[in-house]
Amino acid sequence: MALTLRYDRIDSFWFTLLHELAHIVLGYKGSYLDNLDALEENEEEIEANQKAAEWLIHPQPYKDFIIRSKKVFSRKGIE
């Protein structure tokens, strides 16, 4: 597995790493080389994105936070 640091942000690094690990955990086989200018949104990519997101932030507490904050996100609220 190889990762780029194209956005040079820690959130992007962790999401990308977990996305690529999700491909493995979900049983996808083969070699992939993403075209960074035209990323595909096929079923495998969508599932890997969802799994990575779930690993980073558990879905239920995230939904509860969204409801509780009424979509107004302060730094204090996020922390």
mmCIF file of the N, C-alpha and C atoms, coordinates in Angstrom:
data_MODEL
# 
_entry.id   MODEL 
# 
loop_
_atom_site.group_PDB 
_atom_site.id 
_atom_site.type_symbol 
_atom_site.label_atom_id 
_atom_site.label_alt_id 
_atom_site.label_comp_id 
_atom_site.label_asym_id 
_atom_site.label_entity_id 
_atom_site.label_seq_id 
_atom_site.pdbx_PDB_ins_code 
_atom_site.Cartn_x 
_atom_site.Cartn_y 
_atom_site.Cartn_z 
_atom_site.occupancy 
_atom_site.B_iso_or_equiv 
_atom_site.pdbx_formal_charge 
_atom_site.auth_seq_id 
_atom_site.auth_comp_id 
_atom_site.auth_asym_id 
_atom_site.auth_atom_id 
_atom_site.pdbx_PDB_model_num 
ATOM 1   N N  . MET A 1 1  ? 0.850   -1.161 0.000   1.00 0.00 ? 1  MET A N  1 
ATOM 2   C CA . MET A 1 1  ? 0.000   0.000  0.000   1.00 0.00 ? 1  MET A CA 1 
ATOM 3   C C  . MET A 1 1  ? 0.901   1.231  0.000   1.00 0.00 ? 1  MET A C  1 
ATOM 4   N N  . ALA A 1 2  ? 0.514   2.195  -0.797  1.00 0.00 ? 2  ALA A N  1 
ATOM 5   C CA . ALA A 1 2  ? 1.241   3.461  -0.853  1.00 0.00 ? 2  ALA A CA 1 
ATOM 6   C C  . ALA A 1 2  ? 0.240   4.600  -0.723  1.00 0.00 ? 2  ALA A C  1 
ATOM 7   N N  . LEU A 1 3  ? 0.624   5.621  0.006   1.00 0.00 ? 3  LEU A N  1 
ATOM 8   C CA . LEU A 1 3  ? -0.236  6.783  0.204   1.00 0.00 ? 3  LEU A CA 1 
ATOM 9   C C  . LEU A 1 3  ? 0.506   8.038  -0.234  1.00 0.00 ? 3  LEU A C  1 
ATOM 10  N N  . THR A 1 4  ? -0.249  8.972  -0.767  1.00 0.00 ? 4  THR A N  1 
ATOM 11  C CA . THR A 1 4  ? 0.341   10.275 -1.049  1.00 0.00 ? 4  THR A CA 1 
ATOM 12  C C  . THR A 1 4  ? -0.038  11.224 0.083   1.00 0.00 ? 4  THR A C  1 
ATOM 13  N N  . LEU A 1 5  ? 0.658   12.300 0.189   1.00 0.00 ? 5  LEU A N  1 
ATOM 14  C CA . LEU A 1 5  ? 0.312   13.334 1.166   1.00 0.00 ? 5  LEU A CA 1 
ATOM 15  C C  . LEU A 1 5  ? -0.148  14.582 0.424   1.00 0.00 ? 5  LEU A C  1 
ATOM 16  N N  . ARG A 1 6  ? -0.982  14.371 -0.581  1.00 0.00 ? 6  ARG A N  1 
ATOM 17  C CA . ARG A 1 6  ? -1.334  15.469 -1.472  1.00 0.00 ? 6  ARG A CA 1 
ATOM 18  C C  . ARG A 1 6  ? -2.082  16.603 -0.783  1.00 0.00 ? 6  ARG A C  1 
ATOM 19  N N  . TYR A 1 7  ? -2.802  16.325 0.286   1.00 0.00 ? 7  TYR A N  1 
ATOM 20  C CA . TYR A 1 7  ? -3.480  17.419 0.984   1.00 0.00 ? 7  TYR A CA 1 
ATOM 21  C C  . TYR A 1 7  ? -2.702  17.892 2.198   1.00 0.00 ? 7  TYR A C  1 
ATOM 22  N N  . ASP A 1 8  ? -1.676  17.132 2.620   1.00 0.00 ? 8  ASP A N  1 
ATOM 23  C CA . ASP A 1 8  ? -0.813  17.521 3.723   1.00 0.00 ? 8  ASP A CA 1 
ATOM 24  C C  . ASP A 1 8  ? -1.610  17.899 4.972   1.00 0.00 ? 8  ASP A C  1 
ATOM 25  N N  . ARG A 1 9  ? -2.648  17.085 5.258   1.00 0.00 ? 9  ARG A N  1 
ATOM 26  C CA . ARG A 1 9  ? -3.468  17.283 6.465   1.00 0.00 ? 9  ARG A CA 1 
ATOM 27  C C  . ARG A 1 9  ? -3.622  15.931 7.147   1.00 0.00 ? 9  ARG A C  1 
ATOM 28  N N  . ILE A 1 10 ? -3.623  15.948 8.460   1.00 0.00 ? 10 ILE A N  1 
ATOM 29  C CA . ILE A 1 10 ? -3.700  14.703 9.209   1.00 0.00 ? 10 ILE A CA 1 
ATOM 30  C C  . ILE A 1 10 ? -5.040  13.992 9.003   1.00 0.00 ? 10 ILE A C  1 
ATOM 31  N N  . ASP A 1 11 ? -6.125  14.737 8.838   1.00 0.00 ? 11 ASP A N  1 
ATOM 32  C CA . ASP A 1 11 ? -7.422  14.090 8.617   1.00 0.00 ? 11 ASP A CA 1 
ATOM 33  C C  . ASP A 1 11 ? -7.433  13.349 7.288   1.00 0.00 ? 11 ASP A C  1 
ATOM 34  N N  . SER A 1 12 ? -6.835  13.940 6.277   1.00 0.00 ? 12 SER A N  1 
ATOM 35  C CA . SER A 1 12 ? -6.766  13.295 4.970   1.00 0.00 ? 12 SER A CA 1 
ATOM 36  C C  . SER A 1 12 ? -5.889  12.032 5.040   1.00 0.00 ? 12 SER A C  1 
ATOM 37  N N  . PHE A 1 13 ? -4.776  12.116 5.755   1.00 0.00 ? 13 PHE A N  1 
ATOM 38  C CA . PHE A 1 13 ? -3.901  10.961 5.904   1.00 0.00 ? 13 PHE A CA 1 
ATOM 39  C C  . PHE A 1 13 ? -4.644  9.786  6.524   1.00 0.00 ? 13 PHE A C  1 
ATOM 40  N N  . TRP A 1 14 ? -5.313  10.018 7.666   1.00 0.00 ? 14 TRP A N  1 
ATOM 41  C CA . TRP A 1 14 ? -5.994  8.922  8.361   1.00 0.00 ? 14 TRP A CA 1 
ATOM 42  C C  . TRP A 1 14 ? -7.152  8.373  7.543   1.00 0.00 ? 14 TRP A C  1 
ATOM 43  N N  . PHE A 1 15 ? -7.926  9.240  6.914   1.00 0.00 ? 15 PHE A N  1 
ATOM 44  C CA . PHE A 1 15 ? -9.041  8.739  6.110   1.00 0.00 ? 15 PHE A CA 1 
ATOM 45  C C  . PHE A 1 15 ? -8.521  7.902  4.943   1.00 0.00 ? 15 PHE A C  1 
ATOM 46  N N  . THR A 1 16 ? -7.477  8.376  4.272   1.00 0.00 ? 16 THR A N  1 
ATOM 47  C CA . THR A 1 16 ? -6.928  7.647  3.130   1.00 0.00 ? 16 THR A CA 1 
ATOM 48  C C  . THR A 1 16 ? -6.367  6.299  3.564   1.00 0.00 ? 16 THR A C  1 
ATOM 49  N N  . LEU A 1 17 ? -5.632  6.280  4.670   1.00 0.00 ? 17 LEU A N  1 
ATOM 50  C CA . LEU A 1 17 ? -5.088  5.026  5.176   1.00 0.00 ? 17 LEU A CA 1 
ATOM 51  C C  . LEU A 1 17 ? -6.216  4.041  5.490   1.00 0.00 ? 17 LEU A C  1 
ATOM 52  N N  . LEU A 1 18 ? -7.219  4.482  6.216   1.00 0.00 ? 18 LEU A N  1 
ATOM 53  C CA . LEU A 1 18 ? -8.324  3.589  6.583   1.00 0.00 ? 18 LEU A CA 1 
ATOM 54  C C  . LEU A 1 18 ? -9.137  3.178  5.366   1.00 0.00 ? 18 LEU A C  1 
ATOM 55  N N  . HIS A 1 19 ? -9.272  4.059  4.390   1.00 0.00 ? 19 HIS A N  1 
ATOM 56  C CA . HIS A 1 19 ? -9.969  3.721  3.145   1.00 0.00 ? 19 HIS A CA 1 
ATOM 57  C C  . HIS A 1 19 ? -9.253  2.562  2.446   1.00 0.00 ? 19 HIS A C  1 
ATOM 58  N N  . GLU A 1 20 ? -7.931  2.655  2.357   1.00 0.00 ? 20 GLU A N  1 
ATOM 59  C CA . GLU A 1 20 ? -7.171  1.597  1.688   1.00 0.00 ? 20 GLU A CA 1 
ATOM 60  C C  . GLU A 1 20 ? -7.212  0.300  2.495   1.00 0.00 ? 20 GLU A C  1 
ATOM 61  N N  . LEU A 1 21 ? -7.138  0.381  3.809   1.00 0.00 ? 21 LEU A N  1 
ATOM 62  C CA . LEU A 1 21 ? -7.267  -0.817 4.636   1.00 0.00 ? 21 LEU A CA 1 
ATOM 63  C C  . LEU A 1 21 ? -8.661  -1.425 4.508   1.00 0.00 ? 21 LEU A C  1 
ATOM 64  N N  . ALA A 1 22 ? -9.677  -0.591 4.332   1.00 0.00 ? 22 ALA A N  1 
ATOM 65  C CA . ALA A 1 22 ? -11.044 -1.091 4.154   1.00 0.00 ? 22 ALA A CA 1 
ATOM 66  C C  . ALA A 1 22 ? -11.153 -1.947 2.896   1.00 0.00 ? 22 ALA A C  1 
ATOM 67  N N  . HIS A 1 23 ? -10.455 -1.565 1.842   1.00 0.00 ? 23 HIS A N  1 
ATOM 68  C CA . HIS A 1 23 ? -10.455 -2.394 0.630   1.00 0.00 ? 23 HIS A CA 1 
ATOM 69  C C  . HIS A 1 23 ? -9.998  -3.819 0.975   1.00 0.00 ? 23 HIS A C  1 
ATOM 70  N N  . ILE A 1 24 ? -8.977  -3.932 1.798   1.00 0.00 ? 24 ILE A N  1 
ATOM 71  C CA . ILE A 1 24 ? -8.447  -5.238 2.174   1.00 0.00 ? 24 ILE A CA 1 
ATOM 72  C C  . ILE A 1 24 ? -9.442  -5.982 3.054   1.00 0.00 ? 24 ILE A C  1 
ATOM 73  N N  . VAL A 1 25 ? -9.947  -5.316 4.083   1.00 0.00 ? 25 VAL A N  1 
ATOM 74  C CA . VAL A 1 25 ? -10.883 -5.941 5.021   1.00 0.00 ? 25 VAL A CA 1 
ATOM 75  C C  . VAL A 1 25 ? -12.160 -6.394 4.307   1.00 0.00 ? 25 VAL A C  1 
ATOM 76  N N  . LEU A 1 26 ? -12.611 -5.602 3.342   1.00 0.00 ? 26 LEU A N  1 
ATOM 77  C CA . LEU A 1 26 ? -13.827 -5.945 2.606   1.00 0.00 ? 26 LEU A CA 1 
ATOM 78  C C  . LEU A 1 26 ? -13.591 -7.033 1.556   1.00 0.00 ? 26 LEU A C  1 
ATOM 79  N N  . GLY A 1 27 ? -12.358 -7.466 1.428   1.00 0.00 ? 27 GLY A N  1 
ATOM 80  C CA . GLY A 1 27 ? -12.047 -8.592 0.565   1.00 0.00 ? 27 GLY A CA 1 
ATOM 81  C C  . GLY A 1 27 ? -11.817 -8.266 -0.893  1.00 0.00 ? 27 GLY A C  1 
ATOM 82  N N  . TYR A 1 28 ? -11.586 -7.011 -1.221  1.00 0.00 ? 28 TYR A N  1 
ATOM 83  C CA . TYR A 1 28 ? -11.335 -6.657 -2.609  1.00 0.00 ? 28 TYR A CA 1 
ATOM 84  C C  . TYR A 1 28 ? -9.931  -7.100 -2.995  1.00 0.00 ? 28 TYR A C  1 
ATOM 85  N N  . LYS A 1 29 ? -9.835  -7.709 -4.113  1.00 0.00 ? 29 LYS A N  1 
ATOM 86  C CA . LYS A 1 29 ? -8.549  -8.231 -4.580  1.00 0.00 ? 29 LYS A CA 1 
ATOM 87  C C  . LYS A 1 29 ? -8.097  -7.443 -5.801  1.00 0.00 ? 29 LYS A C  1 
ATOM 88  N N  . GLY A 1 30 ? -6.818  -7.437 -6.021  1.00 0.00 ? 30 GLY A N  1 
ATOM 89  C CA . GLY A 1 30 ? -6.294  -6.777 -7.209  1.00 0.00 ? 30 GLY A CA 1 
ATOM 90  C C  . GLY A 1 30 ? -5.467  -5.570 -6.860  1.00 0.00 ? 30 GLY A C  1 
ATOM 91  N N  . SER A 1 31 ? -4.940  -4.971 -7.887  1.00 0.00 ? 31 SER A N  1 
ATOM 92  C CA . SER A 1 31 ? -4.135  -3.770 -7.740  1.00 0.00 ? 31 SER A CA 1 
ATOM 93  C C  . SER A 1 31 ? -4.956  -2.570 -8.174  1.00 0.00 ? 31 SER A C  1 
ATOM 94  N N  . TYR A 1 32 ? -4.777  -1.482 -7.473  1.00 0.00 ? 32 TYR A N  1 
ATOM 95  C CA . TYR A 1 32 ? -5.504  -0.260 -7.780  1.00 0.00 ? 32 TYR A CA 1 
ATOM 96  C C  . TYR A 1 32 ? -4.517  0.888  -7.863  1.00 0.00 ? 32 TYR A C  1 
ATOM 97  N N  . LEU A 1 33 ? -4.719  1.736  -8.806  1.00 0.00 ? 33 LEU A N  1 
ATOM 98  C CA . LEU A 1 33 ? -3.953  2.966  -8.898  1.00 0.00 ? 33 LEU A CA 1 
ATOM 99  C C  . LEU A 1 33 ? -4.965  4.063  -9.206  1.00 0.00 ? 33 LEU A C  1 
ATOM 100 N N  . ASP A 1 34 ? -5.231  4.880  -8.209  1.00 0.00 ? 34 ASP A N  1 
ATOM 101 C CA . ASP A 1 34 ? -6.239  5.927  -8.376  1.00 0.00 ? 34 ASP A CA 1 
ATOM 102 C C  . ASP A 1 34 ? -5.728  7.042  -9.273  1.00 0.00 ? 34 ASP A C  1 
ATOM 103 N N  . ASN A 1 35 ? -6.595  7.483  -10.161 1.00 0.00 ? 35 ASN A N  1 
ATOM 104 C CA . ASN A 1 35 ? -6.336  8.671  -10.963 1.00 0.00 ? 35 ASN A CA 1 
ATOM 105 C C  . ASN A 1 35 ? -6.828  9.849  -10.127 1.00 0.00 ? 35 ASN A C  1 
ATOM 106 N N  . LEU A 1 36 ? -5.921  10.607 -9.561  1.00 0.00 ? 36 LEU A N  1 
ATOM 107 C CA . LEU A 1 36 ? -6.300  11.677 -8.636  1.00 0.00 ? 36 LEU A CA 1 
ATOM 108 C C  . LEU A 1 36 ? -7.042  12.821 -9.309  1.00 0.00 ? 36 LEU A C  1 
ATOM 109 N N  . ASP A 1 37 ? -7.009  12.880 -10.647 1.00 0.00 ? 37 ASP A N  1 
ATOM 110 C CA . ASP A 1 37 ? -7.740  13.917 -11.370 1.00 0.00 ? 37 ASP A CA 1 
ATOM 111 C C  . ASP A 1 37 ? -9.166  13.501 -11.696 1.00 0.00 ? 37 ASP A C  1 
ATOM 112 N N  . ALA A 1 38 ? -9.457  12.197 -11.609 1.00 0.00 ? 38 ALA A N  1 
ATOM 113 C CA . ALA A 1 38 ? -10.798 11.692 -11.945 1.00 0.00 ? 38 ALA A CA 1 
ATOM 114 C C  . ALA A 1 38 ? -11.088 10.450 -11.105 1.00 0.00 ? 38 ALA A C  1 
ATOM 115 N N  . LEU A 1 39 ? -11.338 10.672 -9.817  1.00 0.00 ? 39 LEU A N  1 
ATOM 116 C CA . LEU A 1 39 ? -11.596 9.548  -8.931  1.00 0.00 ? 39 LEU A CA 1 
ATOM 117 C C  . LEU A 1 39 ? -12.950 8.924  -9.229  1.00 0.00 ? 39 LEU A C  1 
ATOM 118 N N  . GLU A 1 40 ? -12.981 7.596  -9.255  1.00 0.00 ? 40 GLU A N  1 
ATOM 119 C CA . GLU A 1 40 ? -14.218 6.871  -9.535  1.00 0.00 ? 40 GLU A CA 1 
ATOM 120 C C  . GLU A 1 40 ? -15.074 6.780  -8.285  1.00 0.00 ? 40 GLU A C  1 
ATOM 121 N N  . GLU A 1 41 ? -16.371 6.734  -8.467  1.00 0.00 ? 41 GLU A N  1 
ATOM 122 C CA . GLU A 1 41 ? -17.305 6.512  -7.372  1.00 0.00 ? 41 GLU A CA 1 
ATOM 123 C C  . GLU A 1 41 ? -18.088 5.235  -7.655  1.00 0.00 ? 41 GLU A C  1 
ATOM 124 N N  . ASN A 1 42 ? -17.383 4.104  -7.715  1.00 0.00 ? 42 ASN A N  1 
ATOM 125 C CA . ASN A 1 42 ? -18.059 2.836  -7.919  1.00 0.00 ? 42 ASN A CA 1 
ATOM 126 C C  . ASN A 1 42 ? -18.409 2.228  -6.557  1.00 0.00 ? 42 ASN A C  1 
ATOM 127 N N  . GLU A 1 43 ? -19.054 1.075  -6.582  1.00 0.00 ? 43 GLU A N  1 
ATOM 128 C CA . GLU A 1 43 ? -19.525 0.448  -5.349  1.00 0.00 ? 43 GLU A CA 1 
ATOM 129 C C  . GLU A 1 43 ? -18.378 0.148  -4.377  1.00 0.00 ? 43 GLU A C  1 
ATOM 130 N N  . GLU A 1 44 ? -17.255 -0.337 -4.886  1.00 0.00 ? 44 GLU A N  1 
ATOM 131 C CA . GLU A 1 44 ? -16.119 -0.645 -4.010  1.00 0.00 ? 44 GLU A CA 1 
ATOM 132 C C  . GLU A 1 44 ? -15.586 0.613  -3.320  1.00 0.00 ? 44 GLU A C  1 
ATOM 133 N N  . GLU A 1 45 ? -15.502 1.707  -4.051  1.00 0.00 ? 45 GLU A N  1 
ATOM 134 C CA . GLU A 1 45 ? -15.000 2.959  -3.469  1.00 0.00 ? 45 GLU A CA 1 
ATOM 135 C C  . GLU A 1 45 ? -15.964 3.503  -2.426  1.00 0.00 ? 45 GLU A C  1 
ATOM 136 N N  . ILE A 1 46 ? -17.252 3.431  -2.722  1.00 0.00 ? 46 ILE A N  1 
ATOM 137 C CA . ILE A 1 46 ? -18.270 3.914  -1.784  1.00 0.00 ? 46 ILE A CA 1 
ATOM 138 C C  . ILE A 1 46 ? -18.230 3.098  -0.499  1.00 0.00 ? 46 ILE A C  1 
ATOM 139 N N  . GLU A 1 47 ? -18.142 1.772  -0.623  1.00 0.00 ? 47 GLU A N  1 
ATOM 140 C CA . GLU A 1 47 ? -18.077 0.909  0.558   1.00 0.00 ? 47 GLU A CA 1 
ATOM 141 C C  . GLU A 1 47 ? -16.808 1.165  1.363   1.00 0.00 ? 47 GLU A C  1 
ATOM 142 N N  . ALA A 1 48 ? -15.680 1.349  0.692   1.00 0.00 ? 48 ALA A N  1 
ATOM 143 C CA . ALA A 1 48 ? -14.429 1.637  1.401   1.00 0.00 ? 48 ALA A CA 1 
ATOM 144 C C  . ALA A 1 48 ? -14.511 2.984  2.109   1.00 0.00 ? 48 ALA A C  1 
ATOM 145 N N  . ASN A 1 49 ? -15.134 3.974  1.481   1.00 0.00 ? 49 ASN A N  1 
ATOM 146 C CA . ASN A 1 49 ? -15.329 5.275  2.132   1.00 0.00 ? 49 ASN A CA 1 
ATOM 147 C C  . ASN A 1 49 ? -16.199 5.140  3.376   1.00 0.00 ? 49 ASN A C  1 
ATOM 148 N N  . GLN A 1 50 ? -17.287 4.387  3.264   1.00 0.00 ? 50 GLN A N  1 
ATOM 149 C CA . GLN A 1 50 ? -18.194 4.208  4.403   1.00 0.00 ? 50 GLN A CA 1 
ATOM 150 C C  . GLN A 1 50 ? -17.504 3.504  5.559   1.00 0.00 ? 50 GLN A C  1 
ATOM 151 N N  . LYS A 1 51 ? -16.744 2.449  5.267   1.00 0.00 ? 51 LYS A N  1 
ATOM 152 C CA . LYS A 1 51 ? -16.044 1.705  6.315   1.00 0.00 ? 51 LYS A CA 1 
ATOM 153 C C  . LYS A 1 51 ? -15.004 2.598  6.993   1.00 0.00 ? 51 LYS A C  1 
ATOM 154 N N  . ALA A 1 52 ? -14.245 3.356  6.213   1.00 0.00 ? 52 ALA A N  1 
ATOM 155 C CA . ALA A 1 52 ? -13.241 4.262  6.784   1.00 0.00 ? 52 ALA A CA 1 
ATOM 156 C C  . ALA A 1 52 ? -13.908 5.298  7.685   1.00 0.00 ? 52 ALA A C  1 
ATOM 157 N N  . ALA A 1 53 ? -15.019 5.850  7.235   1.00 0.00 ? 53 ALA A N  1 
ATOM 158 C CA . ALA A 1 53 ? -15.739 6.844  8.037   1.00 0.00 ? 53 ALA A CA 1 
ATOM 159 C C  . ALA A 1 53 ? -16.231 6.237  9.347   1.00 0.00 ? 53 ALA A C  1 
ATOM 160 N N  . GLU A 1 54 ? -16.762 5.011  9.290   1.00 0.00 ? 54 GLU A N  1 
ATOM 161 C CA . GLU A 1 54 ? -17.241 4.338  10.505  1.00 0.00 ? 54 GLU A CA 1 
ATOM 162 C C  . GLU A 1 54 ? -16.104 4.078  11.484  1.00 0.00 ? 54 GLU A C  1 
ATOM 163 N N  . TRP A 1 55 ? -14.919 3.727  10.966  1.00 0.00 ? 55 TRP A N  1 
ATOM 164 C CA . TRP A 1 55 ? -13.773 3.484  11.850  1.00 0.00 ? 55 TRP A CA 1 
ATOM 165 C C  . TRP A 1 55 ? -13.295 4.771  12.506  1.00 0.00 ? 55 TRP A C  1 
ATOM 166 N N  . LEU A 1 56 ? -13.408 5.881  11.811  1.00 0.00 ? 56 LEU A N  1 
ATOM 167 C CA . LEU A 1 56 ? -12.943 7.151  12.361  1.00 0.00 ? 56 LEU A CA 1 
ATOM 168 C C  . LEU A 1 56 ? -13.916 7.737  13.374  1.00 0.00 ? 56 LEU A C  1 
ATOM 169 N N  . ILE A 1 57 ? -15.187 7.712  13.047  1.00 0.00 ? 57 ILE A N  1 
ATOM 170 C CA . ILE A 1 57 ? -16.218 8.267  13.926  1.00 0.00 ? 57 ILE A CA 1 
ATOM 171 C C  . ILE A 1 57 ? -17.394 7.304  13.907  1.00 0.00 ? 57 ILE A C  1 
ATOM 172 N N  . HIS A 1 58 ? -17.710 6.742  15.068  1.00 0.00 ? 58 HIS A N  1 
ATOM 173 C CA . HIS A 1 58 ? -18.828 5.795  15.145  1.00 0.00 ? 58 HIS A CA 1 
ATOM 174 C C  . HIS A 1 58 ? -20.111 6.500  14.688  1.00 0.00 ? 58 HIS A C  1 
ATOM 175 N N  . PRO A 1 59 ? -20.906 5.855  13.828  1.00 0.00 ? 59 PRO A N  1 
ATOM 176 C CA . PRO A 1 59 ? -22.064 6.523  13.220  1.00 0.00 ? 59 PRO A CA 1 
ATOM 177 C C  . PRO A 1 59 ? -23.106 7.066  14.201  1.00 0.00 ? 59 PRO A C  1 
ATOM 178 N N  . GLN A 1 60 ? -23.445 6.316  15.246  1.00 0.00 ? 60 GLN A N  1 
ATOM 179 C CA . GLN A 1 60 ? -24.523 6.783  16.129  1.00 0.00 ? 60 GLN A CA 1 
ATOM 180 C C  . GLN A 1 60 ? -24.139 8.020  16.931  1.00 0.00 ? 60 GLN A C  1 
ATOM 181 N N  . PRO A 1 61 ? -22.986 8.049  17.600  1.00 0.00 ? 61 PRO A N  1 
ATOM 182 C CA . PRO A 1 61 ? -22.607 9.291  18.293  1.00 0.00 ? 61 PRO A CA 1 
ATOM 183 C C  . PRO A 1 61 ? -22.482 10.473 17.328  1.00 0.00 ? 61 PRO A C  1 
ATOM 184 N N  . TYR A 1 62 ? -22.041 10.203 16.098  1.00 0.00 ? 62 TYR A N  1 
ATOM 185 C CA . TYR A 1 62 ? -21.947 11.272 15.103  1.00 0.00 ? 62 TYR A CA 1 
ATOM 186 C C  . TYR A 1 62 ? -23.326 11.823 14.777  1.00 0.00 ? 62 TYR A C  1 
ATOM 187 N N  . LYS A 1 63 ? -24.298 10.941 14.541  1.00 0.00 ? 63 LYS A N  1 
ATOM 188 C CA . LYS A 1 63 ? -25.673 11.379 14.257  1.00 0.00 ? 63 LYS A CA 1 
ATOM 189 C C  . LYS A 1 63 ? -26.238 12.151 15.439  1.00 0.00 ? 63 LYS A C  1 
ATOM 190 N N  . ASP A 1 64 ? -25.980 11.661 16.663  1.00 0.00 ? 64 ASP A N  1 
ATOM 191 C CA . ASP A 1 64 ? -26.457 12.349 17.866  1.00 0.00 ? 64 ASP A CA 1 
ATOM 192 C C  . ASP A 1 64 ? -25.865 13.749 17.958  1.00 0.00 ? 64 ASP A C  1 
ATOM 193 N N  . PHE A 1 65 ? -24.571 13.878 17.640  1.00 0.00 ? 65 PHE A N  1 
ATOM 194 C CA . PHE A 1 65 ? -23.905 15.182 17.668  1.00 0.00 ? 65 PHE A CA 1 
ATOM 195 C C  . PHE A 1 65 ? -24.538 16.136 16.659  1.00 0.00 ? 65 PHE A C  1 
ATOM 196 N N  . ILE A 1 66 ? -24.813 15.654 15.461  1.00 0.00 ? 66 ILE A N  1 
ATOM 197 C CA . ILE A 1 66 ? -25.429 16.484 14.417  1.00 0.00 ? 66 ILE A CA 1 
ATOM 198 C C  . ILE A 1 66 ? -26.786 17.002 14.891  1.00 0.00 ? 66 ILE A C  1 
ATOM 199 N N  . ILE A 1 67 ? -27.579 16.111 15.451  1.00 0.00 ? 67 ILE A N  1 
ATOM 200 C CA . ILE A 1 67 ? -28.905 16.506 15.944  1.00 0.00 ? 67 ILE A CA 1 
ATOM 201 C C  . ILE A 1 67 ? -28.773 17.505 17.094  1.00 0.00 ? 67 ILE A C  1 
ATOM 202 N N  . ARG A 1 68 ? -27.897 17.209 18.037  1.00 0.00 ? 68 ARG A N  1 
ATOM 203 C CA . ARG A 1 68 ? -27.717 18.051 19.223  1.00 0.00 ? 68 ARG A CA 1 
ATOM 204 C C  . ARG A 1 68 ? -27.194 19.444 18.862  1.00 0.00 ? 68 ARG A C  1 
ATOM 205 N N  . SER A 1 69 ? -26.305 19.520 17.884  1.00 0.00 ? 69 SER A N  1 
ATOM 206 C CA . SER A 1 69 ? -25.693 20.800 17.532  1.00 0.00 ? 69 SER A CA 1 
ATOM 207 C C  . SER A 1 69 ? -26.534 21.611 16.555  1.00 0.00 ? 69 SER A C  1 
ATOM 208 N N  . LYS A 1 70 ? -27.565 20.992 16.008  1.00 0.00 ? 70 LYS A N  1 
ATOM 209 C CA . LYS A 1 70 ? -28.449 21.652 15.031  1.00 0.00 ? 70 LYS A CA 1 
ATOM 210 C C  . LYS A 1 70 ? -27.646 22.221 13.856  1.00 0.00 ? 70 LYS A C  1 
ATOM 211 N N  . LYS A 1 71 ? -26.616 21.474 13.475  1.00 0.00 ? 71 LYS A N  1 
ATOM 212 C CA . LYS A 1 71 ? -25.764 21.799 12.325  1.00 0.00 ? 71 LYS A CA 1 
ATOM 213 C C  . LYS A 1 71 ? -24.983 23.106 12.484  1.00 0.00 ? 71 LYS A C  1 
ATOM 214 N N  . VAL A 1 72 ? -24.804 23.534 13.736  1.00 0.00 ? 72 VAL A N  1 
ATOM 215 C CA . VAL A 1 72 ? -23.944 24.682 14.028  1.00 0.00 ? 72 VAL A CA 1 
ATOM 216 C C  . VAL A 1 72 ? -22.775 24.129 14.827  1.00 0.00 ? 72 VAL A C  1 
ATOM 217 N N  . PHE A 1 73 ? -21.610 24.057 14.202  1.00 0.00 ? 73 PHE A N  1 
ATOM 218 C CA . PHE A 1 73 ? -20.482 23.355 14.793  1.00 0.00 ? 73 PHE A CA 1 
ATOM 219 C C  . PHE A 1 73 ? -19.439 24.328 15.328  1.00 0.00 ? 73 PHE A C  1 
ATOM 220 N N  . SER A 1 74 ? -19.327 24.370 16.630  1.00 0.00 ? 74 SER A N  1 
ATOM 221 C CA . SER A 1 74 ? -18.295 25.185 17.250  1.00 0.00 ? 74 SER A CA 1 
ATOM 222 C C  . SER A 1 74 ? -17.102 24.303 17.573  1.00 0.00 ? 74 SER A C  1 
ATOM 223 N N  . ARG A 1 75 ? -15.951 24.913 17.731  1.00 0.00 ? 75 ARG A N  1 
ATOM 224 C CA . ARG A 1 75 ? -14.759 24.159 18.106  1.00 0.00 ? 75 ARG A CA 1 
ATOM 225 C C  . ARG A 1 75 ? -14.972 23.461 19.432  1.00 0.00 ? 75 ARG A C  1 
ATOM 226 N N  . LYS A 1 76 ? -15.565 24.173 20.389  1.00 0.00 ? 76 LYS A N  1 
ATOM 227 C CA . LYS A 1 76 ? -15.819 23.605 21.709  1.00 0.00 ? 76 LYS A CA 1 
ATOM 228 C C  . LYS A 1 76 ? -16.744 22.392 21.611  1.00 0.00 ? 76 LYS A C  1 
ATOM 229 N N  . GLY A 1 77 ? -17.792 22.510 20.825  1.00 0.00 ? 77 GLY A N  1 
ATOM 230 C CA . GLY A 1 77 ? -18.725 21.408 20.649  1.00 0.00 ? 77 GLY A CA 1 
ATOM 231 C C  . GLY A 1 77 ? -18.081 20.174 20.030  1.00 0.00 ? 77 GLY A C  1 
ATOM 232 N N  . ILE A 1 78 ? -17.213 20.393 19.089  1.00 0.00 ? 78 ILE A N  1 
ATOM 233 C CA . ILE A 1 78 ? -16.520 19.286 18.414  1.00 0.00 ? 78 ILE A CA 1 
ATOM 234 C C  . ILE A 1 78 ? -15.550 18.623 19.376  1.00 0.00 ? 78 ILE A C  1 
ATOM 235 N N  . GLU A 1 79 ? -14.815 19.432 20.114  1.00 0.00 ? 79 GLU A N  1 
ATOM 236 C CA . GLU A 1 79 ? -13.845 18.863 21.066  1.00 0.00 ? 79 GLU A CA 1 
ATOM 237 C C  . GLU A 1 79 ? -14.555 18.089 22.153  1.00 0.00 ? 79 GLU A C  1 
# 
